[in-house]
C-alpha cells in the first residue's frame, strides 16, 4: 500500500512538472565581436576577450563618421536622375558594413528538456542572421527588420547551452541607415509541449457600437490531449468582463474560436485609447499548463471613398512617416525614447504614423496602442526589382511570403494598426508590375487578416493607376502628389486614397538664409529646377528650399482642404533620421533635413506650422527668425508667424509694422488635370501667407522684436518676445523628464544663454560632458546634419546654441550631469533613476 502511495506521489510530481506555465526571459547580456571566424559558433570557444554588451545594441553607432563607409554608385529616379552617380552619406556615413558575432549562454534542466518547448524569439536582427545552438546551425534570416523565432528544443542539452548568432551587413543594402547588430529585444520562451503558439491568437471586433460589441478570438494551439480552454476578457481596470471555459481535444494541433458579447464597451479611439486583454489559459485537471495574454482594443474601422472612419467618425490623417533610428542612439530600440517621440508628435497634432519602410519594433506598436496613434505597418521597400545593389530584391522570391506573414501574425492584434502596406515606391511601377506581385502580396495579407485594408505607397501615380496596382490594394497611397488629387478623383471616382508621403522642404533648427527666394521654375514633370543648395549644408528655412520633387507643407494643406475625399497626409518625416541627406549629396551631411523635429528631438519652426494647422483648438504663437544677427548684410528681412489666432501685430523696439491676417488662396495654381505631371515642386509667398502671418520687409536692428496676437474683437490675447542675445554667460541644463527607470535613457537639453536668459543662437563652441552617479553617458548630438563628431564621445559642438545629451540609468539614485564650455560650467542633479 505504501509503495502505491509513493508511486502515486511521484506520478503526481511528474505530472505537476508537466504543467509549468509559460516563462518569457529577455536575453539582455551578450558577448560581441566585429570579426569573423569559423569556430565562433562552437560551444567550447573561448569568448572571454569579447566585449560585454547589453541589448539593444547597435555596433555601428559607436563608430566614427566617414563618407567612405557608405559611398554608393546609384541612380535615383525619384530625384530625376538619368544615369548613375556617386552618393555619400546616404546610409549615415557610419561603419555598419561588415560582420558581427554575438554569444550568450543559457542553462536548461533535464526536466525542461523532457517537458518543455523552448523557443528563441528575435524582434529584429540586422542583418543576414545565422543562428547556432551549441555549434549546430539552426537557421538563417536575411531581413534585418522582420521578427522571427525558432524552436530550439532539439538543439539543447542539459546544463549550459551556447547561443551564437552571426550577422552581416553589406554595402548598398539600404537607402538609409539600417543599424547593425541585435538592435531589438531577444526573448527565450519556455512553454509546455501543449501550448498556444507564438503569435497564435487573433482578436477581432466585427460588431461594434456604443452599447455592445462582439469580440472574437481565433486561437492556434500546438500539442495533443484532452484539456480545458479558458478565455477571459479583462477591461482596463483588470476586471473580468467576460469568461468562458470549454473542453478541448487536441490532435496534432488545434485551431479554435471563441466569441463574446460585451455590453457598454469602452472603445479604443485616438482621444481615449482604452485597451482590453484576452487571457487564454490551457488547463489539465484544473492545473494551468499555459497562458497567453493578448492586449486588444474594441474599435470599428471603415474605409470609404470619402474617407477613413474610426467608430463611425471620419478621421483625417495628420500623419508622419518614421524611420526606425533614434538619432544619436542609432537603431537600438529603447521604448521610452520612442515614447518621447510620440509625445512630441502628439503635441504637434499627429494622429497617425506610417512606419517607413519596414516593420517597427513590437513595442513601438504597443506605444501607439497606448497613445491612440493610428499606424500603417509596412513590409517592403523593394520587391524583385532592386533600388540598391544588395537590397531586399535579392531575397524577395525566397522570403517575401514568410516575412510578410510574420509581420502580420505578430502585429494583427494591435488596435493602432489600420493598414498593411505591401510596399513603398516599388520599382515594378515603371514596368507595370509584370509578375503581378501586387496581387500576390495582397492575397497573402487577406489570407491572414481581412479586417484591415491593404495599401502601398506609389510615387508614380499614373503608372500605378494605369497598371492596376493602385486599384488592387484596398486603399492607395500616393507620394508627393498634391497637384493631381483632383485629377485622380475625376478619373477614378471610386478610388480610396491618401497622401502616403508629403513635404520635401528642408531646414535645420534656427538656421536662416537671406534673401528668401522661392523656386517657381519647374520641369515638365513639375519638379523644381533651381532649388538652392547652400555650400555650408544649412538650408534657408522659411520653407523655400526643397528637394526637386518636394514642396512646403502649406501646399499640401491647400490641396487637402480642396480635395476632402483624400484621407489625409503622412509628412516625410516626423523626425530627421540618419542617412538620406537630400539634397546635400556632396559628402557634406550624414542625416536628413526634412522633418519638423530635428534628429535630437528639438523643434524646428515648421513644427509650429503643423501645430497651428492641426491643433486648431490649441493656442499657438510662434515667429521667426531669431533676432541676433551681428553680421547681417541684408537689413530688410522677412518675419513669419505661425499662429492659431486670427491676427497679430509686429513691433521692433516699439515700432509697429502693422497688423497682419492670413490671406486665403483664391485658387490653387499648382493643380493640373494631367496625371503625368506628378511633381509639385516649390512654394510661393502667396501659399505661405494663406497659413501664416508674413511681414516681408522688416528692418533688422538689435533690441526687442515682439508679436502681439489679438482676437476677433481686437483684444490682446497673447504675446511673444525675442531679444538680441548678449555675450554668452551661462549653461542651462534641462532634463526632459525628472524620473526614469533603470535601463531607460534620460534626455537633457543643453542651452547657452546670456545674463538675461536669452538663447545665444550664434554660439557654436564645444562642450565637455561628465556623467556620474546613477547613470552612464550614452550619446550626444546637436541637430546639425553636417556635424561629424562621434555620437558616443562626451563632447560636442553646440549648434545654434544648443545640444542634447543622452544618459542611461544604471542603478537607483540621482544622475549628476556636468557640462562645461570655456569658463562656463553647470551641474544638474534633477534626474532620478528608480
DRENGU-365837 format. One record per residue (C-alpha): residue in three letters; x, y, z. Coordinates in steps of 0.5 Angstrom, whole numbers, plus 2048, in hexadecimal, padded with zeros to 3 digits. Layout:
N
alaXYZ;...
***
This chain:
834
unk800800800;unk806805802;unk8098037FB;unk8038057F7;unk80280C7FB;unk80A80D7FA;unk80980C7F3;unk8028107F2;unk8068167F5;unk80C8157F0;unk8078157EB;unk80381B7ED;unk80A81E7EE;unk80C81D7E7;unk80581F7E4;unk8068257E8;unk80D8267E5;unk8098267DE;unk80482C7E0;unk8098317E1;unk8078387DE;unk80A83C7D8;unk81083F7DA;unk8138457D6;unk81A8487D7;unk81D84D7D4;unk82484B7D2;unk8288527D3;unk82F8507D5;unk83484E7CF;unk83B84E7CD;unk83C8517C6;unk8428527C1;unk8428557BA;unk8468507B7;unk8458497B4;unk8488427B4;unk84583B7B3;unk8468397BB;unk84283F7BE;unk83B83B7BE;unk83F8357C2;unk83C8337C9;unk8438337CB;unk8468397C8;unk84983E7CD;unk8468457CC;unk8498487D3;unk84C84D7CF;unk84684F7CB;unk8428567CD;unk83D8557D2;unk8368597CF;unk82F85A7D2;unk8298597CD;unk82785D7C9;unk82E85E7C5;unk8308627BF;unk8378617BE;unk8388667B8;unk83586C7BC;unk83B86C7C1;unk84086D7BA;unk8438737B7;unk83F8767B1;unk8438757AB;unk8408767A4;unk8448707A1;unk84086C7A5;unk83986C7A1;unk83B86F79A;unk83686D795;unk83686D78E;unk82F86D78C;unk829871788;unk82387478C;unk81E874787;unk81A87878C;unk81F87D78C;unk81E87E785;unk82587A783;unk82687777D;unk82D87477E;unk830871784;unk835876788;unk83887578F;unk835877795;unk83887879C;unk8348787A3;unk82E8747A0;unk82E86F7A6;unk8318737AB;unk8398737AA;unk83986E7B0;unk83D8677B0;unk8378637AF;unk83A85F7AA;unk83D8587AC;unk83D8527B0;unk83B8527B8;unk83A84C7BC;unk83684B7C3;unk8368467C8;unk8338447CF;unk83183E7D3;unk82B83B7D6;unk82A8367DB;unk8258307DA;unk82382B7DF;unk8228247DD;unk81A8257DF;unk81A82A7DA;unk81D8267D4;unk8178217D6;unk8118257D7;unk81282C7D4;unk81282F7CD;unk8188347CC;unk81783A7C7;unk81C8407C6;unk8198467C3;unk81C84C7C0;unk8198527BF;unk81E8547B9;unk8258537B8;unk8298577B3;unk82A8537AE;unk82B84C7AB;unk82B8497B1;unk82E8427B2;unk82C83E7B9;unk82F8397BC;unk82E8357C2;unk8348317C5;unk8378327BF;unk83282F7BB;unk82F8337B5;unk8278357B7;unk8258397B1;unk8268407AD;unk8228467AC;unk82484B7A7;unk81F8517A9;unk8228557AF;unk81B8587B1;unk8178527B1;unk81584F7B7;unk8178477B7;unk8178417BC;unk81A83A7BC;unk8188347C0;unk81F8337C3;unk81D82D7C8;unk8208287C3;unk82782B7C4;unk82782C7CB;unk82B8287D0;unk82A8277D8;unk82E82C7DB;unk8328327D8;unk8308347D1;unk8338397CC;unk82F83D7C7;unk8338407C2;unk8318457BC;unk8358487B6;unk83284E7B3;unk8358517AD;unk8338587A9;unk8358597A2;unk83786079E;unk83186279A;unk82C85E79E;unk8288647A0;unk82686B79E;unk82686E7A6;unk82A86C7AC;unk8288657AE;unk82C8647B4;unk83085E7B6;unk82F8587BB;unk82A8567C0;unk82685C7C0;unk82085A7C3;unk81E8557C8;unk81F84E7C8;unk81B8497CC;unk81B8427CF;unk81483F7CF;unk8138397D3;unk80C8357D3;unk80982E7D4;unk80982A7CE;unk80282B7CD;unk8028337CD;unk7FF8397C9;unk80383A7C3;unk8088417C3;unk8038467C0;unk7FE8417C0;unk7F88457C2;unk7F484A7BD;unk7EF84E7C1;unk7EA8527BC;unk7E48567BE;unk7DF8557B8;unk7D98597BB;unk7DA85F7BF;unk7D58647C2;unk7D58697C8;unk7D08647CB;unk7D385D7C9;unk7D98597C6;unk7DA8537C3;unk7E18507C5;unk7E484A7C1;unk7EB8467C2;unk7EE8417BE;unk7F383D7C2;unk7F88397BF;unk7FB8337C4;unk80082E7C3;unk8008277C6;unk7FC8217C8;unk7F781F7CD;unk7F18217D1;unk7F18287D4;unk7EC82D7D6;unk7ED8347D3;unk7EB83A7D7;unk7EA8417D4;unk7E98477D8;unk7E984F7D6;unk7EB8547DA;unk7EA85B7DA;unk7EF8617DB;unk7EE8607E3;unk7F08597E2;unk7E98577E4;unk7E68517E0;unk7E08537DC;unk7DF84C7D8;unk7E18457D9;unk7E083E7D6;unk7E38377D7;unk7E38317D2;unk7E582A7D2;unk7EB82A7CC;unk7ED8247C9;unk7F48257C5;unk7F68207C0;unk7FD8237BD;unk7FB82A7BE;unk7F482D7BE;unk7F18347BB;unk7EB8367BF;unk7E783C7C0;unk7E38407C6;unk7DE8457C6;unk7DC84A7CB;unk7D78507CB;unk7D98567CF;unk7D485B7D2;unk7D58627D2;unk7DC8617CF;unk7E28667D0;unk7E48687C9;unk7EB8697C7;unk7EC8707C4;unk7F18757C2;unk7EE8797C8;unk7ED8737CD;unk7F286D7CB;unk7EF8687D0;unk7F18617D0;unk7EF85B7D2;unk7F28547D3;unk7F084D7D1;unk7F38487D6;unk7F38417D3;unk7F583B7D7;unk7F68347D6;unk7F582F7DC;unk7F58287DD;unk7F18257E3;unk7F182C7E6;unk7F882E7E5;unk7FB8337E1;unk8008317DC;unk8008377D7;unk7FD83E7D7;unk7FD8447D2;unk7FC84B7D2;unk7F984F7CC;unk7F88567CD;unk7F38597C8;unk7EE85F7C7;unk7E785F7C5;unk7E68637BF;unk7E38647B9;unk7E78667B2;unk7E48677AC;unk7E78697A5;unk7E286D7A1;unk7E387179A;unk7E287879E;unk7E78767A4;unk7E98727AA;unk7E48707AF;unk7E686E7B7;unk7E086C7BB;unk7DB8707B6;unk7DF8767B6;unk7E38797B0;unk7EB87A7B2;unk7EF87E7AD;unk7F687B7AE;unk7FB8807B1;unk80187B7B0;unk80887B7AF;unk80D8767AD;unk8128737B2;unk81986F7B0;unk81B86B7B6;unk82186E7B8;unk8218727BF;unk8268777BC;unk82D8777C0;unk82B8717C4;unk82A86D7BD;unk8268687BB;unk8268657C2;unk81F8657C4;unk81D8687CB;unk8168687CC;unk81686E7D1;unk81A8727CB;unk8148707C6;unk80F8727CB;unk8138797CC;unk81287A7C4;unk80B8787C4;unk80987D7CA;unk80C8837C6;unk8098817BF;unk8028817C3;unk8048887C6;unk80588A7BE;unk7FE8877BD;unk8008807BA;unk7FB87A7BA;unk7FE8757B5;unk8058727B4;unk80786E7AD;unk80D86A7AF;unk81186B7A9;unk8138677A6;unk8148617AB;unk81085D7B1;unk8128617B7;unk81485E7BE;unk80E85B7C1;unk80E8607C7;unk80D8667C2;unk8068637C1;unk8058627C8;unk8068697C9;unk80286B7C3;unk7FC8677C6;unk7FD86B7CD;unk7FD8727CA;unk7F88717C5;unk7FC8717BF;unk7FA86E7B8;unk7FF86A7B5;unk8018687AE;unk8058617AE;unk80A8617A8;unk80D85B7A6;unk81285C7A0;unk81686279C;unk81885D797;unk814857793;unk81885478D;unk81B85A78A;unk82085D78F;unk822864790;unk829863793;unk82D85D791;unk82D859798;unk82685B79A;unk82085679B;unk81F854794;unk82484F795;unk82084C79A;unk81984D798;unk817847794;unk819842799;unk81784679F;unk81184B79E;unk80C8477A0;unk80F8457A6;unk81184C7A8;unk80A84F7A7;unk8078497AA;unk80B84A7B1;unk80A8527B1;unk8028517B0;unk80284B7B5;unk80684F7BA;unk8028557B9;unk7FB8547B8;unk7F88557BF;unk7FB85C7BF;unk7F48617BF;unk7F98667BD;unk7FB8627B6;unk7F58647B1;unk7F98627AA;unk7FE85D7A8;unk8038617A3;unk80685C79E;unk80B86079B;unk80E86779A;unk81086B793;unk810864790;unk81586478A;unk80F85F787;unk80B865786;unk80F867780;unk80F86077D;unk80786077E;unk80885A783;unk80A85577E;unk80984F783;unk803851787;unk80785278D;unk802857790;unk7FC85178F;unk80184C792;unk802850798;unk7FB853799;unk7F984B799;unk7FE84A79F;unk7FB84F7A3;unk7F484D7A2;unk7F58467A4;unk7F88497AB;unk7F384F7AC;unk7ED8517A9;unk7EB8567AE;unk7F085C7AC;unk7F285F7A5;unk7F885D7A0;unk7FC86379E;unk80286579A;unk80686C799;unk80686E792;unk80B87378F;unk809872788;unk801873789;unk800873781;unk80486C781;unk801869787;unk7FA86B785;unk7FA86977D;unk7FD86377F;unk7F8861784;unk7FD86178A;unk7FA86678E;unk7F386378C;unk7F585C78F;unk7F685F796;unk7F086179A;unk7F386879B;unk7F886B797;unk7FE87079A;unk801875795;unk807878797;unk808880795;unk802881791;unk7FE887794;unk7FE88A78D;unk7FA88478A;unk7F588278F;unk7EF88578C;unk7F1881785;unk7F287B789;unk7EB87B78B;unk7E887E785;unk7EB878781;unk7EA872787;unk7E387478A;unk7E386E78F;unk7EA86E791;unk7EC86E798;unk7F3872799;unk7F787679E;unk7FE87A79D;unk8038757A0;unk80987A7A0;unk80888179F;unk80D8877A0;unk81488779E;unk81688E7A0;unk81D88E7A4;unk81F8927AA;unk8238927B0;unk8228957B7;unk82389C7B8;unk82689D7B1;unk8248A27AC;unk8278A57A6;unk8258AC7A2;unk8238AE79D;unk81D8A979D;unk81B8A7796;unk8168A1794;unk81889D78F;unk81289E789;unk81689B783;unk813893782;unk81588E77D;unk80F88A779;unk80E88677F;unk80D88C784;unk81488B787;unk81889178A;unk81D892785;unk821898789;unk821895790;unk826898795;unk82C894798;unk83089879C;unk83789779D;unk8378967A5;unk8328917A4;unk82D8957A8;unk8268977A4;unk82389D7A4;unk81D89B7A8;unk8168A07A7;unk8148997A3;unk81789C79D;unk81D89779C;unk81B89079A;unk81D88A796;unk81B88A78F;unk815886790;unk813889797;unk80F88F799;unk80D89279F;unk8078907A4;unk8038957A2;unk80289379B;unk7FF88C79E;unk7FB8907A3;unk7F789479D;unk7F688D799;unk7F488979E;unk7EF88F7A0;unk7EC88F799;unk7EC887798;unk7E988579E;unk7E887E79C;unk7EF87D79D;unk7F08797A3;unk7F687E7A6;unk7FD87E7A6;unk80487B7A8;unk8098807A9;unk81087E7A6;unk81287D7AC;unk81087E7B4;unk81887F7B6;unk81E87F7B2;unk8228797B1;unk8298767B0;unk82A8767A8;unk8278797A2;unk82A8807A3;unk82688279D;unk827887799;unk82E88779C;unk832881799;unk839884798;unk83C88179F;unk8398877A3;unk8348837A7;unk83287D7AA;unk82B87E7AC;unk8248807A9;unk8218877A9;unk81A8867A8;unk8168867AF;unk81388B7B3;unk8178887B9;unk81F8877B8;unk8238817BA;unk8248827C1;unk81C8847C2;unk81D88B7C2;unk81788F7BF;unk8188937B8;unk8148997B6;unk80F8947B2;unk80E8907B8;unk8098967BA;unk8068977B3;unk8048907B3;unk8018917BA;unk7FE8977B8;unk7FA8947B3;unk7F988D7B6;unk7F888F7BD;unk7F38957BC;unk7F08957C3;unk7F78967C6;unk7FA89D7C7;unk80089D7C2;unk8048A37C1;unk80B8A37BE;unk80F8A77BA;unk8168A77B7;unk81C8A87B5;unk81F8AA7BC;unk8228B17BD;unk8298B07BE;unk82D8B27B7;unk8338B57B9;unk8368B57B2;unk82F8B57AE;unk8318B87A7;unk8298B97A5;unk8268BD7A9;unk81F8BC7A7;unk81D8B57A8;unk8168B17A9;unk8138B07AF;unk80E8AA7AF;unk8098A87B5;unk8058A17B6;unk7FF8A27BA;unk7F88A07BB;unk7F68A77BD;unk7F28AB7B8;unk7F78B17B7;unk7FD8B47BA;unk8028BA7BA;unk8098BA7BA;unk80E8BF7BE;unk8158C07BD;unk8188C47C3;unk8118C77C4;unk8108C97BC;unk80A8C67B9;unk80A8C27B3;unk8028C17B2;unk7FD8BC7B4;unk7FD8B67AF;unk7F88B17AE;unk7F88AA7AA;unk7F78AB7A2;unk7F38A57A0;unk7F48A3799;unk7EF8A4793;unk7F289F78F;unk7F789978F;unk7FC89B789;unk80089478A;unk7FA890789;unk7F988C782;unk7F588777E;unk7FB88477B;unk7FD87E77F;unk80487E77C;unk805884780;unk807880786;unk80B88578A;unk80988C78D;unk81088F78F;unk811895793;unk80D89A796;unk80B8A2796;unk80A8A879B;unk8028A7799;unk8028A079B;unk8058A27A2;unk8018A87A3;unk7FB8A37A3;unk7FD89F7A9;unk8028A47AD;unk8038AC7AE;unk8088AF7AA;unk80C8B57AB;unk8108B57A4;unk8158BB7A6;unk8178BC7AD;unk81D8C17AE;unk8228BD7B3;unk8248C17B9;unk8278BE7BF;unk8228BE7C5;unk81B8BB7C6;unk8168B87C1;unk80F8B77C3;unk8098B47C0;unk8028B57C4;unk7FC8B17C2;unk7F58B37C2;unk7EE8B07C2;unk7E98B27BD;unk7E78B87C1;unk7EE8BB7C1;unk7EF8B97C9;unk7F68B77CA;unk7F78AF7CC;unk7FE8AD7CB;unk8058B07CA;unk80C8AD7C8;unk8128B17C9;unk8198B07C7;unk81F8B47C9;unk8268B47C5;unk82B8B07CA;unk8318B37CD;unk8378AF7CF;unk8368A87D1;unk8368A87D8;unk8348A17DB;unk83289A7D9;unk82B8987DA;unk8298907DB;unk82288E7DB;unk8208867DB;unk81A8857D7;unk8188807DD;unk81A8807E4;unk8198797E5;unk81B8737E1;unk81B86B7E2;unk8228677E3;unk8248657DC;unk82086B7D9;unk8238717D5;unk8228787D8;unk82387E7D4;unk8268857D5;unk82588C7D1;unk82B8907D2;unk82B8977D0;unk83089D7D1;unk82C8A47D2;unk82E8AB7D4;unk82E8AE7DB;unk8268AF7DA;unk8258A87D8;unk8248A97D0;unk8278A47CC;unk82D8A57C8;unk82C8A27C1;unk8338A47BE;unk8378A17C4;unk83989A7C1;unk83F8987C5;unk8418927C8;unk83E88F7CF;unk84188A7D3;unk83D8857D7;unk83E8817DD;unk83887C7E0;unk8398797E7;unk8348767EC;unk82E8717EA;unk8308717E2;unk8348717DD;unk8368767D7;unk8338727D0;unk8338787CB;unk83287F7C9;unk8308837C3;unk82E88A7C0;unk8298897BB;unk82F88B7B5;unk82F8867B0;unk8368897AE;unk8398877B5;unk83D8817B4;unk83F8817BC;unk83E87A7BE;unk8388797C2;unk83B8757C7;unk8408797CA;unk83F87E7CF;unk8408847CC;unk83C8887C6;unk83C88F7C3;unk8368937C4;unk8318947BE;unk82D89B7BF;unk82F89B7C6;unk82C8947C8;unk82E88D7C8;unk82A8867CB;unk82D8817D0;unk82B87A7D1;unk82D8767D7;unk82B86F7D9;unk82886D7E0;unk82D8687E3;unk82A8687EB;unk82586B7EF;unk8278727F1;unk8298797EE;unk82D87A7E8;unk8328807E8;unk8338837E1;unk8388897E1;unk83988D7DB;unk83F8927D9;unk8418977D4;unk84689C7D4;unk84589F7DB;unk83E89D7DC;unk83C8977E0;unk8368947E3;unk83488D7E6;unk82D88A7E6;unk82A8867EC;unk8238857E9;unk82287F7E6;unk8218797EB;unk8218717E9;unk81C86D7EC;
***
